[in-house]
């Protein structure tokens, strides 16, 4: 991606590469069960896509625990510039060239439209009921979004997004509500895919992720696993740390339709550890709430946390105000960095602390949350850098997350 596109991204989606928009505990912690799909990693191991069949077509969708809607781009979709809102060539939308067409199982949702705003841009269209299959699990009449307008938000492989957060931040809206000045208001809340699978007794009420460590010099590669209602087939510690899913403090009531309810996969982190080596560690007891976002290649944490860590790269990372990120030598020696979750400290692999932009320079995977906001909201985000090092279980039945140290790549 171009340096100018390396802007802070929150609330789900990440930055783009190439592509085009076509013109035409429940259960036992150590037990592996459920339905597993393999993921594809793109953008040098920072974007993770999963195969999802909608109607009679299979698409790669971005796996995003930081948003709640499942959407796919339809044939004939329109791409618009994120700044000017002017129509631009379809190939600039950066999605794959495989787009949705109405199938025999398609049914329109009357009186509703889809409109969502991410850190990376907007997408809008219509709501529909469709048959959706993931792994070996099929849902009839799942509510999905068929997008016909989007800013450039693809990765050259995916053609939409699989939202995995709570129902309260789904983005259907009344079709006749012309006063809807922002897609954050007037939500018609519905059941996302994972919740519907559980409601139809197809899975246990959780899903898990094991994101793969990928070669830094390889744009597209194997991306790990997502398992519905079970654990992924990777080696991991037998011990899981458990943390509660909290109501996100910084979310105003209007964001969740006037209800104080869970929205993102948020929890409070009470301790971080960092140092130049494992024999020289410092503990920082800065307490902060953060949400876990598989759709973000940067972890945005308080500056009191990330500033001293970025200073420990050798040579040190240097803040670039035009990017809102820390630029670092691609071959820099990385510091040690761990987050305390439940009753365990989870450290990052050093390779996950450096993000290859594909433009001849690298940035630190740790950014300051004070430097990013969307609609005036500032939130802390634990993104892909940590998730590559754990098996993460997202349990919407117990409203908790469970983490185990991953023992294989």
Secondary structure, DSSP 8 states (H G I E B T S, - for coil): --GGG-----SS-----S--------S-TT---SEEEEEEEETTTTEEEEEEEETTEEEEEEEETT---EEEEEEEEEEE-TTT--EE-GGGG---S--B---TT-EEEEEEEEEEE-SS-EEEEEEEEEEEEETTEEEEEEEEEEEEEE-S---SS-SEEEE-S-GGG--EEETT-TT--STTSSB-----HHHHHHHTTSS-SEEEEEE----TT-SSEEEEEEEESS--SS-B-S--EEEE-B--TT--GGGGTT-----S-EEEE--EEEEEETTEEEEE---EEEEE-TT-SSEEE-HHHHHHHHTTSBS--EEETTTTEEEE-TT-B--EEEEEETTEEEE--GGGGEEE-SSS-EEESEEEGGG--BTTB--EEE-HHHHTTEEEEEETTTTEEEEEEB---
